Amino acid sequence: MQRRMFRLLVVAGFSMLAVFVWWMQVQPDPVADAGDEIRVAATIFPLYDVARVVGAGEIDVQLIVPPGASPHTFTFTPQGVRAIQGSQVIFAVGQGLDTWIADVQSSIPGSRVVTVDRNVQLRHMGEDSEHEDEHGHGEYDPHYYLSLVQMQEVTRTIAATFKELKPESSALFEARATAYVAELQALHRETADTLAPLKGASIITLHDAWGYYAHEYDLHITGTFEPAAGEEPTPQYLSRLRAAIRLDGVKVLFGEPQLSGAALESFARDTNVTIAQLDPEGGLPGRETYLAQMRYNAQALDRALAPYVR
């Protein structure tokens, strides 16, 4: 009797398991079956944050490169591709920064890539650097998203794209974009005031991301520790950089949280410079919005450089 009951329980258990497996297989994919919801994705945090501000409650926005990672070294995983399924638009920086998006676009049916550099005043790569010919980008510097001025045009481009996707909410998108542009303009004025006493100061950055920023606030980038993002410098390269540091009287080298700075400390000791940090990508604690990220950078520059210029 007990043996028979055991067999019945085993059979019942397997039956329930089979039903559960079948039920899981037929459940709709929450990503693929999003219904009429409009989904978009953005390659990096600054674009993602602007998109979620302008599209809040109307557009579902997904971030591709997670906080703490760099678009220069980012690699898609199958999970990452699945997370942006259903996206009608993928916002990208272009200019060699996130061209890897083209490799997976064919795996996202119905998507199109919108490069947000329309009306942006692009600068030639290395225009504010002594090492123009040693960087791995294209002709133009893709880091225009670190310009509070150029991000005003990016905001307008994102809003215009949302109007195409959801015309009935055009007035809302326009109003939000206008309000956000006003915030960018106010922060630009605030940053200019903060950095005015540092006018002409020379710095070293980890990689060549800060050309737009330096141009707008009158800083001088003597050079970069990495010839290109994520690329280890050669002894010959570092020898030239040491000479440039002595010539310009550089006092601070700025690392980044997204890229390894393990070799910075010994170099800083050798050249008698201090190490501080700038954040080109954002999304980390304390920089959960683009505006907070950019305010952090201004304050980081002020803290690090003020002792040497005042």
N, C-alpha and C positions, 0 to 999 in steps of 0.2 A: 504493500500500500504506500509506504513512504517512498519507495523507489519510483512508483508510478507518479506520485505527486511531484517528485523532483523532475522527472522527465517532462511533465506538463508545464512546470515553471520554466524550464529551460526553453521549451518550444515557444511559450508565451513571450519570454524575454527576447528571443530572436525575432519573433514577429513584430514586437514593438520597435526593435532596433531597425528592422527593414522599413517599417512605416516612417520612422523618424528620418532615415536616410532619404527616402523618396520625397518626404515633405520638404527637406532642406534643398533638394535638387530643383523642385518646382517653384520655390520661393522666388519672387522677382528680385533682380539685382538692384539694390537701392541706388547705385550709380547709373546703371544703364536705363532704368525705368523712372527717371526723374520727372516724367510727365511733361508739363508745359514750363517747368522751371528753367530759367535761362542761366546757364553755367558758363563761366569763363575761367581762365587760369592766367597767372602771371609768373614769369620766370624768376624774378627776384623780389625781395620784400618791399623796396620803395614803390615799385609799380603796383604790387599787390595792395599795399596800404592805401594808395590813392584810389585804386579801383573799389576797394571796399567802402571807402568814405563816400564816393560819388554814387555807388550802386547800392548802398545799404538798404536792405529790405526789399529790393527789386531784383538784384542780380546776385547769384551765388558765386563767390570768388574763391579760387583755390590757389595756394602758393606752391610753386614747384621746388625751388631751392630752399631747404629749411633753414631757419635761423642758426647761425654758427657755421654754416657751410659756405663755400665760395663758388660763384658761377664759373670761375676759371678752372676749377678742379672737379666740378660736379659731374656725376655719372648717373644716368637713369637706371632704376631698378624696375622689374616687372610690377612691383607694388606701386611705384611712382607713376608708371604709365596708367595703371588701372585707376589711380586716384583722380586723374583728370579726364577720364572717359566722360563723354557727354558735353565737353566744353565746345562751345561754338566759336569762341575766340581765344587765342593765346597771345597775351601781350608780351612783347619781347623788346629788348634794348637794341639788338642788332650790332653792327659795326664790329663783329668778331667776338663779342662777349658771350653771347648765348646762342650761337648758331647751331649748337647741338640739338636745339628744338626741332630742326628740320629732319633729324634722323628718326624721330618718333611720331611726327605729325601724321604720317600715313597710317599709324596704329590708332588714331583718334578720329573715327569717321565724322565727317561734317564739320571739322574744325578748320579755321584759317588763322594764320599768324598775322598779327598787326604789330608792326614795328613802330614804336611810339616816338620816333625822332622827327616827325613831321613838324616843320617850322622851327625846329631846334637849330641854334647856331653852333654847328659842329666845329671843333677845334682839331687841328692836325695833331697826330699822336706825338707826344714828347715835346710839345711847343714850349712848355715851361721847365723842361728838364735838360740837363747836360748830356743825357744818354739817349737822345732821340732815336738813334739807329739800332738800338739793342733790344727793342721791345717786340713782343710777339703779336700785337694787334694788327689791324688793318691800317689804312691811311688815316682814319679819323679816330679820335679818342671816344670810346664808348661810355665813359663815366660821366656823361652829362647829367645823370640822375643825382649827382652830388652837387649840382648847381640849383639853388633855390630859384634862380631866375629861369633857367631852362625847364625846370619841372612845372612851371606855370603852363608852358606849351604842352607838356606831357599830359597834364590834367585836362586840358581842353580836348586833346586827341582821344583820351579815354572817354570823356563825356560824349563826344561826337559818335564814338563807336556804340555806346550804350543807347543813344538815340536811334541808331539804325536797328539795333536788336529789339528795342522796346519803345516804339514811337509814342505810344500813349503816355509814357512817363517822361517825355522830352523836357517839359518845363521843370520837372523836379530835378532831373540830371543837370540842367543848365544852372538852376539856382544853387545846387550843391557845389558845382564846379566853380561858380563865381565866388561863393563864400570861401572855398578852399584856396583859391588863387589869392584872395585877400589875406589869408593866414600866411601863405608863403611870402607874400610881399612884406608883411609885418615882420616875419622872422628874418628875412633878408636884411631889413633895416636894423633890427636888433643885433644881428651877427656883425654887420658892418661897424656898428658902434663898439661892440665888444672887442673886435680885432683891430680897430683903428690904431691903438698904441703899438701894435706889433708890425706896423707897416714896414715892408722891406726885409723882415726877418727871414733868414735862410734855414731850411729844414731838410732832413732826409726822411723819405717815406719808405715803407716796406716794398710797395710796388707802385707803378706809375698810374695811380687812380685819382690824383688830386689836382690835375691841371686846371680844370674849370674853377675849382674852389680857390686855388692860389691866384688865378687871374682876377677873380672878382674881389678878393680881399687883400690884394697886393702883398702876397707872400712869395718867397722865392724858393723853388724846389731845386736844391743843389744836385740831387740825384736820388736814386732808389737803391735799396739794399739788394733787391732781386732784379736781375736783368728783365725778367718777365714774371708774371704772377706764378708762384709755385716753383720757379726755376732756381736752382742753387747757383750762387755767384762763383765764378772762378777766382783763383788767386790774383790773376792779372786784372780782373774787373775790380776786385776789392782794393787793389793797389791804387788804381785810378780814383776810386771813390775816396780813399784816405787823403789823397792829394787835394781833391776838390773840397773836402771838409776843412782841411787846414787853410786853404785859400779863402773860403767864404766864412770861416769862423763859426761853423755850425756847432750848436750846443745840444740839440735834441734830435733823436732818431725815433720816428713814430712807427710802431708795429700795428698789427691788426688782429682781432680775435679770430678771424676766419682762416688765416694762413699761419703756418708754423713759424715761430720766431726763435727757435731753439738756438740758432747760430748768432742771434743778435747780441746776446750778452757779452760774449768774448770780443766781438767786434767793437761794441760800445766801450769796453774797458781799454782796448788797444787805442782807440781814438779819443778817449776822454769825453765821451758824450753820454748824456742820460737817455733813458728809454721811457717813452710815454706811448699812449695808444689812441688811435683813431679808428672809427668803425664805419667802413664804407657800405655795409649791407644792412645793418639794423635787425630788429626783431628780437634781440636779446633782452634780458631783464633790464629795466630802466630805459630801454629804447624800443618800446612796444609799438610806437608809431613813428612814421617818417619824420614828423616835426620834432619829436623827442630825440630821435637819432641825430638830427642835424644840430639841435641845440647842444646836445652832448659833445659833438665834435668841436663846436666853437668854444665851449667851456674847457675842453681838454687842451686845446691849443693855448688858450689864455693862461691856464694853470701852469703848463709846461714852459712856456716861453717868457712869461712876465718877469721872472727873476733875472733874466738876462738882458731885458730891454728897458727896464724901468729903474 
